[in-house]
Amino acid sequence: MDWRGEVLLEKPENKLDIDKYGIAIHVAFRETERLRRLDDKTQSGGERSVATMLYLLSLQELCPVPFRCVDED
């Protein structure tokens, strides 16, 4: 498997607009594929689920909690 991914911080023009900050997850599930933003049009439901769960697992080392909630909004 040649899965790749990255997480980018999205910053607003006005750095004081705290509610405008976000994250963008980019993934590639095939060797010949370029990194693409994780969204509901590009990846399958299974690919989105795998990417979301791997992201949450990577956070576990930084912020251990007994459970996490996910909303597919």
C-alpha positions in Angstrom: 0.0 0.0 0.0 1.2 3.5 -0.9 -1.1 5.6 1.2 0.0 9.2 1.9 -1.5 12.1 3.6 -0.9 15.5 5.2 -2.8 17.9 7.5 -2.6 21.6 6.8 -3.7 24.5 9.0 -6.0 26.9 7.2 -5.4 30.4 8.4 -7.8 33.4 7.8 -6.5 36.7 6.4 -7.2 38.3 9.7 -5.3 36.2 12.2 -7.6 37.4 15.0 -10.7 35.7 13.4 -10.2 32.6 15.5 -13.5 31.0 14.3 -12.1 31.1 10.7 -9.2 28.7 11.4 -9.5 25.1 10.2 -7.7 22.1 9.1 -7.5 20.5 5.6 -6.7 16.8 5.3 -5.1 15.8 1.9 -4.8 12.1 1.0 -3.7 9.8 -1.8 -4.8 6.1 -1.7 -3.0 5.0 -4.9 0.7 5.2 -5.9 0.0 7.2 -9.0 -2.4 9.6 -7.4 -1.5 13.1 -6.2 -2.6 14.3 -2.8 -6.2 15.7 -2.9 -8.3 17.4 -0.3 -10.5 15.0 1.7 -14.1 15.7 0.7 -17.3 13.9 -0.2 -16.9 14.2 -4.0 -13.3 12.9 -4.5 -13.0 9.9 -2.2 -15.3 7.0 -1.5 -17.1 6.6 1.8 -14.6 3.9 2.9 -11.6 6.1 2.0 -13.0 9.0 4.0 -13.6 6.7 6.9 -10.1 5.3 6.8 -8.6 8.8 6.6 -10.7 10.1 9.4 -9.9 7.2 11.7 -6.2 7.4 11.0 -6.2 11.1 11.7 -8.0 10.5 15.0 -5.5 7.8 15.9 -2.6 10.1 15.2 -4.1 12.6 17.7 -4.3 10.0 20.4 -0.6 10.3 21.2 -0.9 14.0 21.6 -4.2 14.1 23.5 -5.2 10.8 25.1 -8.9 10.5 25.7 -11.1 7.4 26.3 -13.3 8.1 23.2 -13.9 10.5 20.4 -17.0 11.5 18.5 -17.1 12.0 14.7 -19.8 13.9 12.7 -19.7 13.4 9.0 -21.1 16.9 8.3 
